[in-house]
Structures are given as C-alpha cells and as structure tokens.
C-alpha cells in the first residue's frame, strides 16, 4: 500500500488532500491522493486549493465562540455544550482553553495547505490560460486571510511560508507582529495582481476585489490611512452595493448577492454549517429546525441599542418563541434568541453561506479612514449609507453635530458596526483596535427581566493584556524549550 500524503508538526494537524470539482460548495474529499501522483496535474493543484478553503470553511462556522463570546453581544446559557465557552464568557482567558488551541491548529493547517500549493504550483504543465496565476493568487489570498486572523488575535506568531520538517517546526519561534503584517500585505498585493474579477471566477472563490477589500481593511488595522483609502476607494469600481433589504442577506435564496465581497459556502445536509443551529432554542423553532444548540443568548447590552425602527433588529434577534411541542393555542414567551442565520435546515447542517466580508464593512471602514484623514463630511456620507439602509430611509441619519469630535465619531462608528455585524466576528476586534475593550466590557448587562424591568448587571474584569489571546500551552510544550514565548500576563 502506498503511503498517504501526510504532514504532522506542532503547527499542523495531519491531513490529506483530495481531488475535488471546481465548486467551493463541494469541499468534501472524494478520494485520497498518494505522494506518487500528487501535484502532477492542474486538477491536483485545483483540488489542493479547494482544500485551503475547506480549512477556513470548517473553522469559520464556530469562530463566534472565540471572537464574539468575550464581547458584550452575547452571553452563555445553561444549555451550552462547547468546551471552553464559559471561560471566554467570563473573560477568564487561559492558555489551556481548548477553543484557542483549536483555532490555532485549524488556522495553521490552512496555512500549511497554502504553502504546499505554492511550493508545488510550478509542477503541472497542463494549465489552461490564466489558471496557474489564479490558483497561485487564491493560495496567497487565503494565506493572508489566515495570518490576518492570527496576528489580530495573538500578535506575533510563527511565520511559516514553506513546508517544514517536524524538527524545523519545533525550532520556529514567533515572528514580530510587524513581520506578519508585512507578509499579509505582500501576499494580498500579489493576489490582486493574480486573481481574476469576481464575475470571472466561480462563486465562493477569492477574487481580485476580495483581495483589494481585505488589503484596505489590513491597512485600517495598521492605521495607515492613506494606503487604506487607496484600496478602499478601488472597491467602488467593482460593482458592489448594499442590498436594499438587510434581511435578504440571511436567506439562502438571496445569499449570493451584490453586497457579498467574499463568503464561505455551504451545502445543507451534505456539507452544511452549524451556525444556523448554534443560537436557536434547545427545542427548536417551528419551520426552521427540529432542535437548537442554545449556546448563547443576545445580551441586553446589545438589545437595548437597537431602535424599534432599525430593520436590523428583526433580522438579527427574534424576541418571542414557543416550543414546537406546545399546543397551538399556547402563547409565545419573551425568549430572545439570535435568529440572524436561522434558515430552514437539518440541525447542524445548514446551507446558508457565511460572509467573510460584505460591502457594508467596506463603507464603514472607508468612513473611518476619511474621518482620520480630516474629511468628516465625506465620512458622514459613508456612515449614513449603512444607517439609511438599516432604517429604510434617511430619517435617522447622523448629522455633523453627531460626529463633531473624534470620540463622538468613534462612538457612532462602533455603534453602527456593532448593530450591523452581530455574530459576524467583528466586535472583539473593533473593541481591541480602538482601545475600548476594557471600558466597554467592565460593566455589561446580560439578561433582562421583562416583569421587573431590571437588567442583569455583570461585573467583568477585562485586563489590558487581553488585547492578545494566550498562545495555546500545548503548542508551547510541543516546541523546543524556550522557542515559543507566551504573551505577557498569561
């Protein structure tokens, strides 16, 4: 029997690539390739590129557990069954938390897959015109996306751009944050040059516009406002626009729309996601799912921010529910749950795509950049585009008086980002990069009693060093002694 193509180190899980068709919807392995015939043909490289997407697709559906659970958007319930969730809910960050460990390994596994493609992309000689460039661009885009997540969460991390032996991996320490950002920027610039336009590539695969938008976002995180403006301005030429109806973003029949810059795709029942189930009440929702995960509830800190006129509230949170097992005449109870991703599905196998970047993000990032460049009037226009969509008109638009100071502008910007991107994994990063996470998370309100009208106030203890998550201890132990340093405070 021939040996399967595997690679194991402290940074990566063992894995096998497979031959796949051209659709990112179908990322389930169909056959295992061997070392002898791997990477010989263009279709092998294509299958390996789809394997990179598969790593992000697999991880993305549960990213909320790490990136939303520590925020003021949600709080855990009595039903939660995900290990490590309670500690993140109470901001008891630990290097032993299995959610950090899983995120690290899954992300580096994706990076390894991208590196393997880039190391072997020159081998096939049967590419069609432009195919090699596209596949190279996709691998570099995805590697940049993986590293962008890592550097925002952990700071400097090991910089791996080639396949390593086990011993080489054990001797690889952390690069600086600056080095990782430089790699991300380099990869994205290369991807922009190599990738085709969105209309010339299969839905669900990275496009030139996706690379441009992500690079603009990276520069925002670096506070490099001029470069950020250059790339975010470019996005206006790619034909993206806000969907007129916010709720249509979260329906399978309209998920592939003009607002989605880049998304992870899923097929219900065969290659579905868990996010549509994770937030539903335990006993399910009639017409949606026979059961739910009920891992979290929306916090009162979030719910009270929505004005009744804001269309995003109804599309994000359902306030009244009754068990499908209840008699037809039974009344609904006030039982708020996140329903943003609640499409009809088999439990834990939803076909709803999960956006990675939407045009609304581009507009709000551009507003931030314009304000930083002392163009408040232009920033207000971008901010109000998102605001007007939410309220189906301009009656609640912000005025110049609302953003008269940098602090006031940041208040409004973060409010719009919070309400726009609930459970889309932006809140933690937004609080950290604006240095608001300590002040915001010190006092939060989790639940609310509709009878007494009293919120459940919670005193948390966010620490300044929490801007970086702890390096998983199992990774430190697997490395050679002293090679992988822990972040301060852990």
C-alpha positions in Angstrom: 0.0 0.0 0.0 1.3 3.4 -0.9 1.9 6.0 1.8 -0.7 8.7 2.0 0.5 12.3 1.7 0.5 13.5 5.3 2.3 16.1 7.3 2.4 16.4 11.1 4.1 19.0 13.3 3.3 21.1 16.3 1.8 23.7 14.0 -0.4 21.5 11.8 -2.8 18.6 12.1 -2.3 15.6 9.9 -4.3 15.9 6.8 -4.8 14.5 3.3 -5.7 16.4 0.1 -8.2 15.2 -2.4 -9.3 15.6 -5.9 -12.3 17.9 -6.0 -14.5 19.5 -8.6 -14.3 23.2 -9.3 -17.1 24.3 -6.9 -16.2 25.6 -3.5 -19.6 24.3 -2.4 -18.3 20.8 -2.6 -15.3 20.6 -0.4 -15.8 17.1 0.9 -12.9 14.9 0.0 -13.8 12.4 -2.8 -10.5 10.4 -3.0 -7.2 10.4 -1.2 -4.1 11.1 -3.4 -0.8 9.5 -2.8 2.7 11.0 -2.7 3.5 9.4 -6.0 0.8 11.1 -8.1 0.2 14.2 -6.0 0.5 17.7 -7.6 1.2 16.3 -11.1 -1.7 17.9 -12.9 -3.6 21.2 -12.8 -6.6 19.5 -11.4 -4.5 18.3 -8.4 -3.4 21.9 -7.7 -7.0 23.0 -8.0 -8.1 20.3 -5.6 -5.4 21.4 -3.2 -6.6 25.0 -3.4 -10.1 23.9 -2.6 -8.6 22.1 0.4 -7.3 25.5 1.7 -10.8 26.9 1.5 -12.0 23.8 3.3 -9.9 24.6 6.4 -11.4 28.1 6.6 -14.9 26.9 5.9 -14.6 24.3 8.7 -13.3 26.9 11.2 -15.4 29.8 10.2 -18.8 28.4 11.4 -17.5 28.3 15.0 -15.3 31.4 15.0 -18.0 33.2 17.1 -17.0 31.1 20.1 -13.6 32.9 20.3 -14.4 36.2 18.7 -18.0 37.0 19.9 -18.2 35.1 23.2 -15.9 37.6 25.1 -17.9 40.6 23.9 -21.0 42.5 25.1 -23.1 41.0 22.2 -23.9 37.6 23.8 -23.8 35.6 27.0 -23.9 31.9 27.6 -27.0 29.9 28.5 -27.5 26.9 30.8 -27.6 24.6 27.7 -24.1 25.4 26.2 -22.1 22.3 25.4 -18.9 23.7 23.8 -15.8 23.2 26.0 -14.0 26.4 26.9 -17.0 28.6 26.2 -17.8 29.5 29.8 -14.3 30.8 30.4 -14.5 33.1 27.4 -17.9 34.3 28.5 -16.5 35.5 31.9 -13.2 36.7 30.4 -11.2 34.0 32.2 -8.7 33.7 29.4 -6.3 30.8 29.8 -3.6 29.2 27.6 -5.3 25.9 28.4 -8.5 26.8 26.7 -9.3 24.3 24.0 -11.0 26.9 21.8 -7.8 28.9 21.5 -5.9 25.6 20.8 -8.4 24.5 18.1 -8.3 27.9 16.4 -4.5 27.9 16.3 -4.2 24.4 14.9 -7.0 24.8 12.3 -5.6 28.1 11.1 -2.0 26.8 10.8 -3.4 23.7 9.0 -4.8 26.1 6.4 -1.5 28.0 6.1 0.3 24.7 5.6 -2.1 23.8 2.8 -1.5 27.2 1.2 2.3 26.7 1.5 2.1 23.3 -0.1 0.2 24.7 -3.1 2.7 27.5 -3.5 5.6 25.1 -3.2 4.2 22.8 -6.0 2.3 25.1 -8.3 5.1 25.1 -10.9 5.0 21.3 -11.3 2.0 20.7 -13.6 2.3 21.6 -17.3 -1.4 21.3 -18.3 -2.8 24.6 -17.0 -5.3 26.4 -19.1 -4.6 30.1 -19.9 -4.5 32.1 -16.6 -5.3 29.0 -14.4 -1.9 28.9 -12.7 -2.0 32.6 -11.9 -5.5 32.2 -10.5 -4.6 29.3 -8.3 -1.4 31.0 -7.0 -3.5 34.1 -6.2 -6.1 32.1 -4.3 -3.4 30.4 -2.2 -1.7 33.7 -1.4 -5.1 35.3 -0.6 -6.1 32.6 1.8 -2.7 32.5 3.5 -3.0 36.3 4.0 -6.5 35.8 5.5 -5.3 33.1 7.9 -2.4 35.2 9.1 -4.5 38.3 9.4 -6.7 36.4 11.8 -3.7 35.1 13.8 -1.9 38.4 14.1 -5.0 40.2 15.3 -5.7 37.6 17.9 -2.2 36.6 19.2 0.1 39.3 18.0 3.4 38.0 16.6 3.2 34.3 15.6 5.4 31.8 13.8 5.9 32.9 10.2 5.7 29.8 8.1 6.0 30.2 4.4 7.4 26.8 3.4 6.9 23.2 4.3 9.0 22.3 7.4 10.2 19.1 9.0 9.0 18.3 12.5 12.3 19.4 14.0 12.3 22.6 12.0 8.8 23.4 13.3 9.9 22.7 16.9 12.6 25.3 16.4 10.5 28.0 14.8 9.7 30.9 17.2 7.4 33.8 16.9 8.0 36.5 14.3 7.2 40.1 15.2 3.7 41.5 14.6 5.2 43.8 12.0 6.7 40.9 10.1 3.4 39.1 10.0 1.6 42.2 8.8 4.3 42.7 6.1 3.7 39.1 4.9 -0.1 39.7 4.8 0.3 42.8 2.8 2.8 41.2 0.4 0.5 38.2 -0.2 -2.5 40.4 -0.8 -0.7 42.7 -3.3 0.4 39.5 -5.2 -3.2 38.2 -5.1 -4.5 41.4 -6.5 -2.2 41.1 -9.5 -3.0 37.4 -10.0 -6.7 37.0 -9.3 -9.5 37.5 -11.8 -12.5 39.7 -11.3 -15.4 38.3 -9.3 -17.6 37.7 -12.4 -14.8 35.6 -14.0 -14.3 33.2 -11.1 -16.6 30.6 -9.5 -18.8 31.9 -6.7 -17.1 31.3 -3.3 -13.6 31.6 -4.6 -11.4 34.6 -3.9 -11.4 37.4 -6.5 -9.4 40.5 -7.2 -12.0 42.6 -5.4 -11.8 40.4 -2.3 -8.1 40.9 -2.1 -8.4 44.7 -2.6 -11.1 44.9 0.1 -9.1 42.8 2.6 -5.9 44.8 1.9 -7.8 48.0 2.6 -9.0 46.5 5.9 -5.5 45.4 6.8 -4.3 49.0 6.3 -7.1 50.3 8.6 -5.8 48.0 11.4 -2.3 49.4 10.8 -3.7 52.9 10.9 -2.1 53.5 7.6 -4.9 55.8 6.4 -3.6 56.8 3.1 -2.9 53.3 1.8 -6.3 52.2 3.3 -8.1 54.9 1.4 -6.3 53.9 -1.9 -7.6 50.3 -1.7 -11.0 51.0 -0.2 -11.6 53.7 -2.9 -10.8 51.0 -5.5 -13.8 48.9 -4.3 -16.2 51.5 -5.7 -15.3 50.3 -9.2 -16.2 46.6 -8.8 -19.9 46.9 -8.8 -20.7 46.1 -5.2 -23.7 47.8 -3.5 -25.7 47.4 -0.3 -28.7 45.1 -0.5 -31.9 47.2 -0.2 -33.2 44.8 2.4 -30.8 43.8 5.2 -32.8 40.6 6.0 -32.2 39.3 2.4 -28.6 38.8 3.3 -29.6 35.9 5.6 -31.7 33.9 3.2 -30.4 31.1 1.1 -32.3 32.2 -2.0 -30.6 35.6 -1.9 -27.3 34.8 -0.3 -25.2 35.2 -3.5 -25.8 38.9 -3.9 -24.2 42.2 -4.9 -23.2 43.0 -1.3 -21.1 39.9 -0.6 -17.4 40.5 -1.3 -16.3 37.1 -0.1 -18.1 34.3 1.7 -17.7 30.7 2.8 -20.2 28.5 1.0 -22.1 25.5 2.5 -24.5 22.8 1.2 -27.2 21.9 3.6 -27.3 18.2 4.6 -24.0 17.3 3.0 -21.5 20.0 3.7 -23.5 22.3 6.0 -22.6 24.7 8.8 -23.5 24.6 12.5 -24.1 28.3 13.0 -27.7 28.2 11.9 -28.3 25.8 14.8 -26.0 27.1 17.4 -28.2 30.0 18.6 -31.7 28.5 18.3 -33.7 27.5 21.4 -32.9 24.0 22.5 -36.3 22.5 21.5 -36.1 24.0 18.0 -38.1 26.6 16.1 -41.1 25.6 14.0 -40.3 25.7 10.3 -36.6 26.3 11.0 -35.0 23.4 12.8 -36.2 20.5 15.0 -33.6 21.4 17.6 -31.2 24.1 18.6 -27.8 24.5 20.3 -29.0 27.3 22.6 -25.3 28.0 23.4 -25.8 31.7 23.8 -28.5 34.4 24.2 -28.2 38.0 22.9 -27.2 40.3 25.8 -29.4 43.1 27.0 -26.4 45.4 26.4 -26.9 44.7 22.7 -30.6 44.5 22.5 -31.3 47.9 24.1 -29.1 49.6 21.4 -31.5 48.7 18.6 -34.1 51.4 17.9 -37.5 49.9 17.0 -37.3 51.4 13.5 -34.0 49.6 12.8 -34.7 46.8 10.4 -31.6 45.0 11.5 -33.2 44.2 14.9 -35.9 41.9 13.4 -33.4 40.3 11.1 -30.9 39.6 13.9 -33.0 38.8 17.0 -36.3 37.1 17.5 -37.9 38.1 20.8 -40.8 35.7 21.2 -40.8 31.9 21.0 -42.8 28.9 22.0 -41.7 25.3 21.9 -42.8 23.4 18.8 -44.2 20.8 21.2 -46.6 23.3 22.8 -50.3 23.3 22.0 -51.3 25.5 19.1 -53.3 27.8 21.4 -50.3 28.3 23.8 -49.0 31.8 23.8 -45.4 32.8 22.8 -43.0 33.7 25.5 -40.5 36.5 25.6 -37.4 34.4 24.9 -34.9 36.4 22.7 -32.5 34.4 20.6 -30.1 35.2 17.7 -32.1 34.4 14.5 -29.8 36.1 12.0 -28.7 32.7 10.5 -31.9 30.9 11.1 -32.9 29.4 7.7 -34.8 26.1 7.4 -32.3 23.3 7.9 -31.4 19.9 9.3 -29.8 20.5 12.7 -26.1 21.3 12.5 -26.1 21.2 8.7 -27.3 24.5 7.2 -26.7 25.5 3.6 -26.6 29.2 4.4 -23.3 30.9 3.2 -21.4 32.8 5.9 -20.0 36.2 4.7 -16.3 36.9 5.4 -16.5 40.4 4.0 -19.5 42.5 3.0 -19.7 45.8 1.2 -21.2 47.3 4.3 -17.8 46.7 6.0 -16.1 48.5 3.1 -18.3 51.5 3.6 -17.8 51.7 7.3 -14.1 51.2 7.0 -14.0 53.9 4.4 -15.9 56.3 6.8 -13.3 55.6 9.4 -10.4 56.3 7.0 -12.0 59.5 5.7 -12.5 60.8 9.3 -8.9 60.0 10.2 -7.8 62.0 7.1 -9.8 65.0 8.3 -12.7 64.6 5.8 -15.6 64.4 8.3 -18.3 65.4 5.7 -17.2 62.6 3.4 -17.0 60.2 6.3 -20.6 61.1 7.3 -21.8 60.2 3.8 -20.4 56.7 4.0 -21.6 56.1 7.6 -25.1 57.2 6.6 -25.3 54.8 3.6 -25.3 51.9 6.1 -27.5 53.8 8.5 -30.1 54.6 5.8 -30.3 51.0 4.7 -31.0 49.9 8.2 -33.8 52.4 8.7 -35.1 52.2 5.2 -34.7 55.9 4.7 -32.8 59.0 5.9 -35.0 59.9 8.9 -32.4 58.6 11.4 -29.2 59.7 9.6 -26.4 61.2 11.6 -25.5 64.8 11.3 -22.2 66.6 11.5 -23.1 67.5 15.1 -23.2 63.8 15.9 -19.6 63.3 14.9 -18.2 66.7 16.0 -15.2 65.2 17.8 -13.1 62.1 17.2 -14.6 60.4 20.3 -18.1 61.1 19.1 -17.3 59.8 15.7 -15.8 56.6 17.1 -18.9 56.2 19.3 -21.2 56.3 16.3 -18.9 54.2 14.1 -18.7 51.4 16.7 -22.4 51.5 17.3 -23.2 51.0 13.6 -20.5 48.3 13.3 -21.9 46.5 16.4 -25.5 46.5 15.1 -24.6 45.8 11.5 -22.2 42.8 12.2 -23.8 41.0 15.1 -22.2 37.5 15.3 -20.0 38.2 12.2 -16.9 38.3 14.4 -16.1 42.0 14.2 -17.0 43.2 17.7 -14.0 41.9 19.6 -11.5 43.2 17.0 -13.3 46.5 16.9 -13.1 47.0 20.7 -9.5 46.0 20.8 -8.2 48.1 17.9 -10.0 51.2 19.3 -8.8 50.6 22.8 -12.3 50.3 24.1 -12.5 46.7 25.3 -11.5 47.4 28.9 -14.0 50.2 29.4 -16.9 48.6 27.5 -16.6 45.1 29.0 -16.1 46.1 32.6 -19.8 46.5 33.1 -22.2 44.6 30.8 -25.9 43.6 31.0 -26.5 40.0 30.1 -30.2 39.2 30.7 -33.3 41.3 31.3 -36.4 40.7 33.3 -39.4 42.0 31.4 -41.6 41.9 34.5 -39.4 43.9 36.9 -37.8 45.8 34.0 -34.4 45.1 35.6 -31.3 44.1 33.7 -28.8 41.5 34.9 -25.7 43.6 35.5 -22.4 41.8 35.4 -19.1 43.0 36.6 -16.3 41.5 34.5 -12.6 42.1 34.8 -11.0 42.7 31.4 -7.3 43.1 31.5 -5.1 45.3 29.3 -3.1 42.3 28.2 -6.2 40.6 26.9 -5.7 42.6 23.6 -3.8 39.4 22.7 -5.1 36.0 23.4 -2.7 33.5 25.1 -0.6 31.3 22.9 -2.0 27.7 23.5 0.0 26.0 26.1 0.1 22.7 24.2 1.9 24.4 21.3 4.5 25.8 23.7 5.0 22.4 25.1 5.4 20.8 21.7 8.1 23.3 20.7 11.6 23.1 21.8 12.2 24.6 25.3 12.0 28.4 25.2 11.3 28.7 21.5 7.6 29.7 21.6 7.2 32.5 24.0 3.9 33.2 25.8 2.2 36.6 25.6 2.6 38.8 28.7 0.2 38.3 31.5 -0.6 34.6 30.9 
